[in-house]
Amino acid sequence: MPEQPHRDTLALFLDTCRRLSQGDEDLVARLRDAGFVCEPFDWSFTLPAVHAWLATDEPYPRFRQRLFASRFNQWLEAFDMRVVIEDNRGKVDANRYRLCRRPAPQDSSPPR
């Protein structure tokens, strides 16, 4: 039997964020059913919980290493989204993160 290709956890995470940026109500419902606090354009999570939900065979330490070595927030800019620390508990695995819309750029032109 041929080996199954590995599902790329980072790509799945990015695709989940993309779908939330598009207001995917089915995905929101699935994330809520899995215990996440989630609304369209807004998702609160811990990294271990996201990794478990994505259900790939990539070990969690490898996923975390690849995530922090990536340009994930830059990639999210294409969807007008970002990930921020919502609750800093002093440890990456304990911190609560939040996917949210990026703030609108401020107009730096002088007043008229």
Biopython code that builds the backbone (N, CA, C, O; Angstrom):
import numpy as np
from Bio.PDB.StructureBuilder import StructureBuilder

atoms = [
    (1, "MET", "N", (0.847, -1.171, 0.000)),
    (1, "MET", "CA", (0.000, 0.000, 0.000)),
    (1, "MET", "C", (0.899, 1.242, 0.000)),
    (1, "MET", "O", (1.800, 1.344, 0.832)),
    (2, "PRO", "N", (0.666, 2.189, -0.924)),
    (2, "PRO", "CA", (1.515, 3.379, -0.953)),
    (2, "PRO", "C", (1.299, 4.250, 0.276)),
    (2, "PRO", "O", (0.210, 4.296, 0.848)),
    (3, "GLU", "N", (2.363, 4.936, 0.666)),
    (3, "GLU", "CA", (2.281, 5.829, 1.824)),
    (3, "GLU", "C", (1.362, 7.007, 1.504)),
    (3, "GLU", "O", (1.429, 7.586, 0.420)),
    (4, "GLN", "N", (0.516, 7.348, 2.452)),
    (4, "GLN", "CA", (-0.377, 8.496, 2.304)),
    (4, "GLN", "C", (0.431, 9.781, 2.388)),
    (4, "GLN", "O", (1.320, 9.887, 3.232)),
    (5, "PRO", "N", (0.146, 10.759, 1.537)),
    (5, "PRO", "CA", (0.872, 12.027, 1.665)),
    (5, "PRO", "C", (0.512, 12.707, 2.982)),
    (5, "PRO", "O", (-0.627, 12.629, 3.442)),
    (6, "HIS", "N", (1.480, 13.366, 3.572)),
    (6, "HIS", "CA", (1.247, 14.077, 4.823)),
    (6, "HIS", "C", (0.430, 15.327, 4.544)),
    (6, "HIS", "O", (0.695, 16.056, 3.589)),
    (7, "ARG", "N", (-0.542, 15.562, 5.368)),
    (7, "ARG", "CA", (-1.291, 16.812, 5.271)),
    (7, "ARG", "C", (-0.471, 17.885, 5.959)),
    (7, "ARG", "O", (-0.034, 17.699, 7.094)),
    (8, "ASP", "N", (-0.259, 18.994, 5.293)),
    (8, "ASP", "CA", (0.559, 20.069, 5.824)),
    (8, "ASP", "C", (-0.245, 20.857, 6.849)),
    (8, "ASP", "O", (-1.184, 21.572, 6.498)),
    (9, "THR", "N", (0.124, 20.723, 8.107)),
    (9, "THR", "CA", (-0.606, 21.356, 9.197)),
    (9, "THR", "C", (-0.627, 22.870, 9.062)),
    (9, "THR", "O", (-1.657, 23.500, 9.299)),
    (10, "LEU", "N", (0.487, 23.450, 8.689)),
    (10, "LEU", "CA", (0.564, 24.900, 8.544)),
    (10, "LEU", "C", (-0.363, 25.386, 7.429)),
    (10, "LEU", "O", (-1.045, 26.399, 7.583)),
    (11, "ALA", "N", (-0.388, 24.671, 6.317)),
    (11, "ALA", "CA", (-1.277, 25.033, 5.210)),
    (11, "ALA", "C", (-2.744, 24.884, 5.620)),
    (11, "ALA", "O", (-3.577, 25.708, 5.245)),
    (12, "LEU", "N", (-3.062, 23.846, 6.382)),
    (12, "LEU", "CA", (-4.435, 23.663, 6.850)),
    (12, "LEU", "C", (-4.846, 24.784, 7.807)),
    (12, "LEU", "O", (-5.977, 25.267, 7.752)),
    (13, "PHE", "N", (-3.932, 25.191, 8.676)),
    (13, "PHE", "CA", (-4.197, 26.283, 9.610)),
    (13, "PHE", "C", (-4.450, 27.577, 8.826)),
    (13, "PHE", "O", (-5.398, 28.308, 9.116)),
    (14, "LEU", "N", (-3.602, 27.851, 7.838)),
    (14, "LEU", "CA", (-3.781, 29.052, 7.023)),
    (14, "LEU", "C", (-5.105, 29.003, 6.262)),
    (14, "LEU", "O", (-5.801, 30.014, 6.161)),
    (15, "ASP", "N", (-5.449, 27.847, 5.737)),
    (15, "ASP", "CA", (-6.714, 27.725, 5.008)),
    (15, "ASP", "C", (-7.908, 27.920, 5.946)),
    (15, "ASP", "O", (-8.910, 28.516, 5.552)),
    (16, "THR", "N", (-7.810, 27.430, 7.167)),
    (16, "THR", "CA", (-8.869, 27.650, 8.151)),
    (16, "THR", "C", (-9.036, 29.139, 8.419)),
    (16, "THR", "O", (-10.158, 29.641, 8.490)),
    (17, "CYS", "N", (-7.924, 29.839, 8.567)),
    (17, "CYS", "CA", (-7.981, 31.295, 8.782)),
    (17, "CYS", "C", (-8.577, 32.000, 7.576)),
    (17, "CYS", "O", (-9.370, 32.930, 7.724)),
    (18, "ARG", "N", (-8.199, 31.563, 6.385)),
    (18, "ARG", "CA", (-8.757, 32.152, 5.156)),
    (18, "ARG", "C", (-10.264, 31.984, 5.109)),
    (18, "ARG", "O", (-10.995, 32.924, 4.797)),
    (19, "ARG", "N", (-10.721, 30.788, 5.418)),
    (19, "ARG", "CA", (-12.165, 30.520, 5.393)),
    (19, "ARG", "C", (-12.909, 31.360, 6.424)),
    (19, "ARG", "O", (-14.010, 31.840, 6.155)),
    (20, "LEU", "N", (-12.316, 31.541, 7.601)),
    (20, "LEU", "CA", (-12.943, 32.397, 8.611)),
    (20, "LEU", "C", (-12.974, 33.850, 8.145)),
    (20, "LEU", "O", (-13.918, 34.580, 8.445)),
    (21, "SER", "N", (-11.941, 34.271, 7.410)),
    (21, "SER", "CA", (-11.911, 35.647, 6.899)),
    (21, "SER", "C", (-12.994, 35.880, 5.854)),
    (21, "SER", "O", (-13.331, 37.021, 5.541)),
    (22, "GLN", "N", (-13.531, 34.797, 5.321)),
    (22, "GLN", "CA", (-14.606, 34.890, 4.335)),
    (22, "GLN", "C", (-15.976, 34.656, 4.973)),
    (22, "GLN", "O", (-16.993, 34.610, 4.281)),
    (23, "GLY", "N", (-15.988, 34.509, 6.301)),
    (23, "GLY", "CA", (-17.249, 34.348, 7.015)),
    (23, "GLY", "C", (-17.884, 32.978, 6.880)),
    (23, "GLY", "O", (-19.109, 32.871, 6.925)),
    (24, "ASP", "N", (-17.095, 31.928, 6.716)),
    (24, "ASP", "CA", (-17.592, 30.563, 6.522)),
    (24, "ASP", "C", (-18.365, 30.091, 7.767)),
    (24, "ASP", "O", (-17.765, 29.676, 8.758)),
    (25, "GLU", "N", (-19.686, 30.161, 7.701)),
    (25, "GLU", "CA", (-20.538, 29.810, 8.848)),
    (25, "GLU", "C", (-20.456, 28.332, 9.216)),
    (25, "GLU", "O", (-20.545, 27.986, 10.394)),
    (26, "ASP", "N", (-20.290, 27.456, 8.228)),
    (26, "ASP", "CA", (-20.161, 26.020, 8.524)),
    (26, "ASP", "C", (-18.901, 25.756, 9.346)),
    (26, "ASP", "O", (-18.920, 24.972, 10.295)),
    (27, "LEU", "N", (-17.813, 26.416, 8.974)),
    (27, "LEU", "CA", (-16.569, 26.264, 9.720)),
    (27, "LEU", "C", (-16.714, 26.837, 11.125)),
    (27, "LEU", "O", (-16.248, 26.233, 12.091)),
    (28, "VAL", "N", (-17.347, 27.981, 11.243)),
    (28, "VAL", "CA", (-17.581, 28.578, 12.570)),
    (28, "VAL", "C", (-18.336, 27.582, 13.451)),
    (28, "VAL", "O", (-17.972, 27.380, 14.609)),
    (29, "ALA", "N", (-19.369, 26.968, 12.916)),
    (29, "ALA", "CA", (-20.162, 25.997, 13.678)),
    (29, "ALA", "C", (-19.308, 24.796, 14.082)),
    (29, "ALA", "O", (-19.415, 24.317, 15.211)),
    (30, "ARG", "N", (-18.465, 24.305, 13.175)),
    (30, "ARG", "CA", (-17.595, 23.165, 13.491)),
    (30, "ARG", "C", (-16.596, 23.518, 14.587)),
    (30, "ARG", "O", (-16.331, 22.711, 15.478)),
    (31, "LEU", "N", (-16.044, 24.728, 14.518)),
    (31, "LEU", "CA", (-15.090, 25.150, 15.551)),
    (31, "LEU", "C", (-15.783, 25.312, 16.902)),
    (31, "LEU", "O", (-15.233, 24.927, 17.934)),
    (32, "ARG", "N", (-16.972, 25.873, 16.894)),
    (32, "ARG", "CA", (-17.736, 25.995, 18.154)),
    (32, "ARG", "C", (-18.041, 24.616, 18.727)),
    (32, "ARG", "O", (-17.899, 24.393, 19.930)),
    (33, "ASP", "N", (-18.460, 23.692, 17.865)),
    (33, "ASP", "CA", (-18.757, 22.326, 18.311)),
    (33, "ASP", "C", (-17.530, 21.663, 18.931)),
    (33, "ASP", "O", (-17.651, 20.799, 19.799)),
    (34, "ALA", "N", (-16.341, 22.081, 18.473)),
    (34, "ALA", "CA", (-15.095, 21.524, 19.001)),
    (34, "ALA", "C", (-14.643, 22.252, 20.273)),
    (34, "ALA", "O", (-13.602, 21.917, 20.840)),
    (35, "GLY", "N", (-15.422, 23.247, 20.725)),
    (35, "GLY", "CA", (-15.116, 23.924, 21.979)),
    (35, "GLY", "C", (-14.400, 25.262, 21.843)),
    (35, "GLY", "O", (-14.049, 25.880, 22.848)),
    (36, "PHE", "N", (-14.182, 25.709, 20.621)),
    (36, "PHE", "CA", (-13.520, 27.001, 20.425)),
    (36, "PHE", "C", (-14.527, 28.140, 20.559)),
    (36, "PHE", "O", (-15.717, 27.969, 20.294)),
    (37, "VAL", "N", (-14.034, 29.297, 20.971)),
    (37, "VAL", "CA", (-14.814, 30.533, 20.922)),
    (37, "VAL", "C", (-14.565, 31.096, 19.534)),
    (37, "VAL", "O", (-13.436, 31.442, 19.188)),
    (38, "CYS", "N", (-15.624, 31.186, 18.742)),
    (38, "CYS", "CA", (-15.439, 31.547, 17.349)),
    (38, "CYS", "C", (-16.654, 32.276, 16.799)),
    (38, "CYS", "O", (-17.796, 31.931, 17.105)),
    (39, "GLU", "N", (-16.394, 33.275, 15.996)),
    (39, "GLU", "CA", (-17.377, 34.019, 15.219)),
    (39, "GLU", "C", (-16.757, 34.206, 13.836)),
    (39, "GLU", "O", (-15.546, 34.049, 13.683)),
    (40, "PRO", "N", (-17.559, 34.535, 12.833)),
    (40, "PRO", "CA", (-16.915, 34.879, 11.570)),
    (40, "PRO", "C", (-15.917, 36.022, 11.816)),
    (40, "PRO", "O", (-16.233, 36.989, 12.511)),
    (41, "PHE", "N", (-14.749, 35.905, 11.258)),
    (41, "PHE", "CA", (-13.686, 36.915, 11.356)),
    (41, "PHE", "C", (-13.053, 36.998, 12.746)),
    (41, "PHE", "O", (-12.299, 37.936, 13.006)),
    (42, "ASP", "N", (-13.330, 36.061, 13.642)),
    (42, "ASP", "CA", (-12.808, 36.139, 15.007)),
    (42, "ASP", "C", (-12.741, 34.729, 15.600)),
    (42, "ASP", "O", (-13.754, 34.035, 15.674)),
    (43, "TRP", "N", (-11.546, 34.311, 16.022)),
    (43, "TRP", "CA", (-11.357, 32.959, 16.546)),
    (43, "TRP", "C", (-10.345, 33.017, 17.680)),
    (43, "TRP", "O", (-9.241, 33.528, 17.497)),
    (44, "SER", "N", (-10.707, 32.502, 18.841)),
    (44, "SER", "CA", (-9.838, 32.452, 20.011)),
    (44, "SER", "C", (-9.372, 31.005, 20.190)),
    (44, "SER", "O", (-10.178, 30.075, 20.134)),
    (45, "PHE", "N", (-8.055, 30.820, 20.405)),
    (45, "PHE", "CA", (-7.520, 29.458, 20.446)),
    (45, "PHE", "C", (-6.184, 29.407, 21.172)),
    (45, "PHE", "O", (-5.532, 30.429, 21.384)),
    (46, "THR", "N", (-5.794, 28.200, 21.545)),
    (46, "THR", "CA", (-4.419, 27.918, 21.954)),
    (46, "THR", "C", (-3.792, 27.107, 20.825)),
    (46, "THR", "O", (-4.498, 26.446, 20.063)),
    (47, "LEU", "N", (-2.484, 27.159, 20.721)),
    (47, "LEU", "CA", (-1.825, 26.413, 19.648)),
    (47, "LEU", "C", (-1.998, 24.901, 19.786)),
    (47, "LEU", "O", (-2.250, 24.237, 18.781)),
    (48, "PRO", "N", (-1.873, 24.321, 21.002)),
    (48, "PRO", "CA", (-2.104, 22.877, 21.097)),
    (48, "PRO", "C", (-3.521, 22.475, 20.664)),
    (48, "PRO", "O", (-3.709, 21.424, 20.051)),
    (49, "ALA", "N", (-4.511, 23.309, 20.981)),
    (49, "ALA", "CA", (-5.891, 22.990, 20.588)),
    (49, "ALA", "C", (-6.066, 23.056, 19.073)),
    (49, "ALA", "O", (-6.753, 22.216, 18.492)),
    (50, "VAL", "N", (-5.451, 24.047, 18.433)),
    (50, "VAL", "CA", (-5.521, 24.134, 16.965)),
    (50, "VAL", "C", (-4.862, 22.918, 16.339)),
    (50, "VAL", "O", (-5.414, 22.303, 15.426)),
    (51, "HIS", "N", (-3.686, 22.577, 16.831)),
    (51, "HIS", "CA", (-2.976, 21.418, 16.287)),
    (51, "HIS", "C", (-3.822, 20.154, 16.413)),
    (51, "HIS", "O", (-3.921, 19.377, 15.463)),
    (52, "ALA", "N", (-4.425, 19.946, 17.568)),
    (52, "ALA", "CA", (-5.267, 18.759, 17.772)),
    (52, "ALA", "C", (-6.469, 18.784, 16.843)),
    (52, "ALA", "O", (-6.834, 17.752, 16.280)),
    (53, "TRP", "N", (-7.092, 19.950, 16.673)),
    (53, "TRP", "CA", (-8.276, 20.057, 15.819)),
    (53, "TRP", "C", (-7.939, 19.788, 14.354)),
    (53, "TRP", "O", (-8.738, 19.188, 13.635)),
    (54, "LEU", "N", (-6.766, 20.225, 13.911)),
    (54, "LEU", "CA", (-6.375, 20.008, 12.518)),
    (54, "LEU", "C", (-6.109, 18.542, 12.225)),
    (54, "LEU", "O", (-6.170, 18.118, 11.071)),
    (55, "ALA", "N", (-5.817, 17.767, 13.255)),
    (55, "ALA", "CA", (-5.711, 16.306, 13.176)),
    (55, "ALA", "C", (-4.795, 15.816, 12.056)),
    (55, "ALA", "O", (-5.206, 15.023, 11.208)),
    (56, "THR", "N", (-3.568, 16.290, 12.063)),
    (56, "THR", "CA", (-2.578, 15.770, 11.123)),
    (56, "THR", "C", (-1.599, 14.886, 11.874)),
    (56, "THR", "O", (-1.647, 14.784, 13.100)),
    (57, "ASP", "N", (-0.720, 14.254, 11.129)),
    (57, "ASP", "CA", (0.268, 13.405, 11.792)),
    (57, "ASP", "C", (1.571, 14.147, 12.096)),
    (57, "ASP", "O", (2.534, 13.538, 12.562)),
    (58, "GLU", "N", (1.609, 15.439, 11.839)),
    (58, "GLU", "CA", (2.802, 16.226, 12.155)),
    (58, "GLU", "C", (2.880, 16.411, 13.678)),
    (58, "GLU", "O", (1.910, 16.857, 14.290)),
    (59, "PRO", "N", (4.002, 16.081, 14.285)),
    (59, "PRO", "CA", (4.125, 16.273, 15.734)),
    (59, "PRO", "C", (3.957, 17.743, 16.105)),
    (59, "PRO", "O", (4.386, 18.640, 15.378)),
    (60, "TYR", "N", (3.318, 17.968, 17.261)),
    (60, "TYR", "CA", (3.053, 19.337, 17.692)),
    (60, "TYR", "C", (4.313, 20.195, 17.764)),
    (60, "TYR", "O", (4.289, 21.324, 17.274)),
    (61, "PRO", "N", (5.429, 19.711, 18.358)),
    (61, "PRO", "CA", (6.622, 20.569, 18.419)),
    (61, "PRO", "C", (7.100, 21.021, 17.029)),
    (61, "PRO", "O", (7.573, 22.146, 16.872)),
    (62, "ARG", "N", (6.978, 20.165, 16.050)),
    (62, "ARG", "CA", (7.387, 20.515, 14.680)),
    (62, "ARG", "C", (6.442, 21.573, 14.104)),
    (62, "ARG", "O", (6.896, 22.535, 13.484)),
    (63, "PHE", "N", (5.138, 21.403, 14.303)),
    (63, "PHE", "CA", (4.157, 22.393, 13.852)),
    (63, "PHE", "C", (4.464, 23.755, 14.470)),
    (63, "PHE", "O", (4.510, 24.763, 13.765)),
    (64, "ARG", "N", (4.674, 23.785, 15.777)),
    (64, "ARG", "CA", (4.947, 25.041, 16.478)),
    (64, "ARG", "C", (6.227, 25.685, 15.952)),
    (64, "ARG", "O", (6.266, 26.896, 15.733)),
    (65, "GLN", "N", (7.264, 24.891, 15.750)),
    (65, "GLN", "CA", (8.531, 25.409, 15.232)),
    (65, "GLN", "C", (8.335, 26.007, 13.838)),
    (65, "GLN", "O", (8.818, 27.104, 13.558)),
    (66, "ARG", "N", (7.635, 25.294, 12.976)),
    (66, "ARG", "CA", (7.396, 25.783, 11.611)),
    (66, "ARG", "C", (6.537, 27.044, 11.625)),
    (66, "ARG", "O", (6.774, 27.963, 10.842)),
    (67, "LEU", "N", (5.549, 27.093, 12.501)),
    (67, "LEU", "CA", (4.670, 28.264, 12.586)),
    (67, "LEU", "C", (5.473, 29.507, 12.958)),
    (67, "LEU", "O", (5.340, 30.546, 12.311)),
    (68, "PHE", "N", (6.297, 29.410, 13.985)),
    (68, "PHE", "CA", (7.057, 30.569, 14.432)),
    (68, "PHE", "C", (8.193, 30.936, 13.489)),
    (68, "PHE", "O", (8.663, 32.074, 13.508)),
    (69, "ALA", "N", (8.642, 29.999, 12.669)),
    (69, "ALA", "CA", (9.680, 30.298, 11.674)),
    (69, "ALA", "C", (9.067, 30.848, 10.381)),
    (69, "ALA", "O", (9.785, 31.314, 9.496)),
    (70, "SER", "N", (7.755, 30.790, 10.284)),
    (70, "SER", "CA", (7.076, 31.226, 9.061)),
    (70, "SER", "C", (6.731, 32.712, 9.130)),
    (70, "SER", "O", (7.015, 33.401, 10.110)),
    (71, "ARG", "N", (6.121, 33.163, 8.077)),
    (71, "ARG", "CA", (5.616, 34.538, 8.000)),
    (71, "ARG", "C", (4.093, 34.511, 8.068)),
    (71, "ARG", "O", (3.407, 35.155, 7.274)),
    (72, "PHE", "N", (3.585, 33.761, 9.021)),
    (72, "PHE", "CA", (2.148, 33.499, 9.089)),
    (72, "PHE", "C", (1.324, 34.778, 9.107)),
    (72, "PHE", "O", (0.371, 34.900, 8.337)),
    (73, "ASN", "N", (1.661, 35.726, 9.959)),
    (73, "ASN", "CA", (0.888, 36.975, 10.000)),
    (73, "ASN", "C", (0.991, 37.737, 8.685)),
    (73, "ASN", "O", (0.030, 38.387, 8.275)),
    (74, "GLN", "N", (2.130, 37.668, 8.023)),
    (74, "GLN", "CA", (2.237, 38.306, 6.705)),
    (74, "GLN", "C", (1.328, 37.606, 5.705)),
    (74, "GLN", "O", (0.692, 38.265, 4.882)),
    (75, "TRP", "N", (1.260, 36.297, 5.765)),
    (75, "TRP", "CA", (0.364, 35.564, 4.864)),
    (75, "TRP", "C", (-1.085, 35.945, 5.137)),
    (75, "TRP", "O", (-1.887, 36.057, 4.210)),
    (76, "LEU", "N", (-1.419, 36.144, 6.409)),
    (76, "LEU", "CA", (-2.797, 36.509, 6.766)),
    (76, "LEU", "C", (-3.189, 37.888, 6.252)),
    (76, "LEU", "O", (-4.375, 38.168, 6.078)),
    (77, "GLU", "N", (-2.213, 38.747, 6.008)),
    (77, "GLU", "CA", (-2.507, 40.075, 5.482)),
    (77, "GLU", "C", (-3.293, 40.000, 4.175)),
    (77, "GLU", "O", (-4.100, 40.884, 3.887)),
    (78, "ALA", "N", (-3.066, 38.963, 3.392)),
    (78, "ALA", "CA", (-3.799, 38.787, 2.131)),
    (78, "ALA", "C", (-5.301, 38.651, 2.377)),
    (78, "ALA", "O", (-6.107, 38.932, 1.490)),
    (79, "PHE", "N", (-5.672, 38.222, 3.574)),
    (79, "PHE", "CA", (-7.087, 38.058, 3.940)),
    (79, "PHE", "C", (-7.559, 39.189, 4.849)),
    (79, "PHE", "O", (-8.685, 39.167, 5.345)),
    (80, "ASP", "N", (-6.692, 40.175, 5.065)),
    (80, "ASP", "CA", (-6.964, 41.309, 5.945)),
    (80, "ASP", "C", (-7.178, 40.846, 7.397)),
    (80, "ASP", "O", (-8.022, 41.380, 8.118)),
    (81, "MET", "N", (-6.397, 39.849, 7.799)),
    (81, "MET", "CA", (-6.498, 39.258, 9.129)),
    (81, "MET", "C", (-5.122, 39.262, 9.783)),
    (81, "MET", "O", (-4.111, 39.517, 9.130)),
    (82, "ARG", "N", (-5.101, 38.973, 11.087)),
    (82, "ARG", "CA", (-3.862, 38.814, 11.837)),
    (82, "ARG", "C", (-4.140, 37.959, 13.060)),
    (82, "ARG", "O", (-5.290, 37.794, 13.467)),
    (83, "VAL", "N", (-3.066, 37.409, 13.649)),
    (83, "VAL", "CA", (-3.155, 36.690, 14.912)),
    (83, "VAL", "C", (-2.440, 37.536, 15.961)),
    (83, "VAL", "O", (-1.316, 37.993, 15.756)),
    (84, "VAL", "N", (-3.121, 37.732, 17.088)),
    (84, "VAL", "CA", (-2.557, 38.495, 18.200)),
    (84, "VAL", "C", (-2.613, 37.631, 19.460)),
    (84, "VAL", "O", (-3.375, 36.666, 19.532)),
    (85, "ILE", "N", (-1.801, 37.991, 20.444)),
    (85, "ILE", "CA", (-1.890, 37.317, 21.742)),
    (85, "ILE", "C", (-3.057, 37.949, 22.486)),
    (85, "ILE", "O", (-3.057, 39.149, 22.764)),
    (86, "GLU", "N", (-4.042, 37.135, 22.803)),
    (86, "GLU", "CA", (-5.228, 37.602, 23.519)),
    (86, "GLU", "C", (-5.010, 37.545, 25.032)),
    (86, "GLU", "O", (-5.440, 38.436, 25.765)),
    (87, "ASP", "N", (-4.334, 36.482, 25.491)),
    (87, "ASP", "CA", (-4.080, 36.294, 26.920)),
    (87, "ASP", "C", (-2.685, 35.707, 27.068)),
    (87, "ASP", "O", (-2.475, 34.520, 26.817)),
    (88, "ASN", "N", (-1.730, 36.542, 27.478)),
    (88, "ASN", "CA", (-0.347, 36.108, 27.625)),
    (88, "ASN", "C", (-0.174, 35.431, 28.981)),
    (88, "ASN", "O", (-0.241, 36.079, 30.025)),
    (89, "ARG", "N", (0.048, 34.131, 28.949)),
    (89, "ARG", "CA", (0.225, 33.353, 30.180)),
    (89, "ARG", "C", (1.681, 32.972, 30.402)),
    (89, "ARG", "O", (1.993, 32.150, 31.264)),
    (90, "GLY", "N", (2.581, 33.581, 29.610)),
    (90, "GLY", "CA", (4.005, 33.384, 29.804)),
    (90, "GLY", "C", (4.600, 32.169, 29.128)),
    (90, "GLY", "O", (5.820, 32.003, 29.147)),
    (91, "LYS", "N", (3.803, 31.326, 28.540)),
    (91, "LYS", "CA", (4.276, 30.134, 27.833)),
    (91, "LYS", "C", (3.514, 30.038, 26.515)),
    (91, "LYS", "O", (2.292, 30.177, 26.488)),
    (92, "VAL", "N", (4.236, 29.803, 25.431)),
    (92, "VAL", "CA", (3.623, 29.734, 24.101)),
    (92, "VAL", "C", (2.438, 28.776, 24.089)),
    (92, "VAL", "O", (1.388, 29.088, 23.527)),
    (93, "ASP", "N", (2.605, 27.613, 24.706)),
    (93, "ASP", "CA", (1.542, 26.602, 24.661)),
    (93, "ASP", "C", (0.349, 26.951, 25.539)),
    (93, "ASP", "O", (-0.738, 26.409, 25.342)),
    (94, "ALA", "N", (0.531, 27.838, 26.497)),
    (94, "ALA", "CA", (-0.569, 28.232, 27.386)),
    (94, "ALA", "C", (-1.244, 29.527, 26.939)),
    (94, "ALA", "O", (-2.384, 29.804, 27.311)),
    (95, "ASN", "N", (-0.526, 30.317, 26.133)),
    (95, "ASN", "CA", (-1.107, 31.584, 25.674)),
    (95, "ASN", "C", (-2.374, 31.350, 24.873)),
    (95, "ASN", "O", (-2.513, 30.342, 24.181)),
    (96, "ARG", "N", (-3.295, 32.298, 24.976)),
    (96, "ARG", "CA", (-4.495, 32.278, 24.146)),
    (96, "ARG", "C", (-4.267, 33.301, 23.042)),
    (96, "ARG", "O", (-3.920, 34.454, 23.297)),
    (97, "TYR", "N", (-4.472, 32.848, 21.805)),
    (97, "TYR", "CA", (-4.294, 33.692, 20.630)),
    (97, "TYR", "C", (-5.655, 34.010, 20.028)),
    (97, "TYR", "O", (-6.654, 33.355, 20.326)),
    (98, "ARG", "N", (-5.672, 35.024, 19.178)),
    (98, "ARG", "CA", (-6.934, 35.423, 18.550)),
    (98, "ARG", "C", (-6.681, 35.802, 17.101)),
    (98, "ARG", "O", (-5.837, 36.646, 16.800)),
    (99, "LEU", "N", (-7.422, 35.167, 16.215)),
    (99, "LEU", "CA", (-7.452, 35.563, 14.811)),
    (99, "LEU", "C", (-8.506, 36.653, 14.700)),
    (99, "LEU", "O", (-9.647, 36.464, 15.122)),
    (100, "CYS", "N", (-8.130, 37.787, 14.136)),
    (100, "CYS", "CA", (-9.064, 38.901, 14.020)),
    (100, "CYS", "C", (-8.720, 39.728, 12.787)),
    (100, "CYS", "O", (-7.668, 39.556, 12.173)),
    (101, "ARG", "N", (-9.617, 40.611, 12.451)),
    (101, "ARG", "CA", (-9.362, 41.511, 11.326)),
    (101, "ARG", "C", (-8.241, 42.472, 11.687)),
    (101, "ARG", "O", (-8.092, 42.877, 12.840)),
    (102, "ARG", "N", (-7.466, 42.822, 10.692)),
    (102, "ARG", "CA", (-6.434, 43.842, 10.892)),
    (102, "ARG", "C", (-7.112, 45.194, 11.008)),
    (102, "ARG", "O", (-8.116, 45.440, 10.339)),
    (103, "PRO", "N", (-6.582, 46.073, 11.845)),
    (103, "PRO", "CA", (-7.185, 47.400, 11.935)),
    (103, "PRO", "C", (-7.006, 48.141, 10.606)),
    (103, "PRO", "O", (-6.024, 47.943, 9.891)),
    (104, "ALA", "N", (-7.960, 48.978, 10.305)),
    (104, "ALA", "CA", (-7.866, 49.783, 9.083)),
    (104, "ALA", "C", (-6.667, 50.712, 9.188)),
    (104, "ALA", "O", (-6.396, 51.257, 10.258)),
    (105, "PRO", "N", (-5.950, 50.895, 8.094)),
    (105, "PRO", "CA", (-4.819, 51.825, 8.163)),
    (105, "PRO", "C", (-5.302, 53.231, 8.452)),
    (105, "PRO", "O", (-6.334, 53.674, 7.948)),
    (106, "GLN", "N", (-4.541, 53.911, 9.265)),
    (106, "GLN", "CA", (-4.915, 55.282, 9.608)),
    (106, "GLN", "C", (-4.472, 56.220, 8.497)),
    (106, "GLN", "O", (-3.399, 56.059, 7.915)),
    (107, "ASP", "N", (-5.298, 57.177, 8.222)),
    (107, "ASP", "CA", (-4.984, 58.163, 7.208)),
    (107, "ASP", "C", (-3.939, 59.120, 7.784)),
    (107, "ASP", "O", (-4.182, 59.793, 8.786)),
    (108, "SER", "N", (-2.783, 59.168, 7.143)),
    (108, "SER", "CA", (-1.708, 60.017, 7.651)),
    (108, "SER", "C", (-1.627, 61.357, 6.895)),
    (108, "SER", "O", (-0.689, 62.131, 7.084)),
    (109, "SER", "N", (-2.613, 61.609, 6.051)),
    (109, "SER", "CA", (-2.581, 62.879, 5.320)),
    (109, "SER", "C", (-2.965, 64.019, 6.253)),
    (109, "SER", "O", (-3.755, 63.828, 7.178)),
    (110, "PRO", "N", (-2.415, 65.192, 6.015)),
    (110, "PRO", "CA", (-2.733, 66.332, 6.889)),
    (110, "PRO", "C", (-4.199, 66.741, 6.749)),
    (110, "PRO", "O", (-4.800, 66.585, 5.685)),
    (111, "PRO", "N", (-4.760, 67.263, 7.826)),
    (111, "PRO", "CA", (-6.168, 67.719, 7.754)),
    (111, "PRO", "C", (-6.296, 68.881, 6.785)),
    (111, "PRO", "O", (-5.348, 69.638, 6.573)),
    (112, "ARG", "N", (-7.460, 69.011, 6.207)),
    (112, "ARG", "CA", (-7.700, 70.102, 5.257)),
    (112, "ARG", "C", (-8.293, 71.294, 5.926)),
    (112, "ARG", "O", (-8.558, 72.302, 5.270)),
]
sb = StructureBuilder()
sb.init_structure("model")
sb.init_model(0)
sb.init_chain("A")
sb.init_seg("    ")
for serial, (resi, resn, name, xyz) in enumerate(atoms, 1):
    if name == "N":
        sb.init_residue(resn, " ", resi, " ")
    sb.init_atom(name, np.array(xyz, "f"), 0.0, 1.0, " ", f" {name:<3s}", serial, name[0])
structure = sb.get_structure()
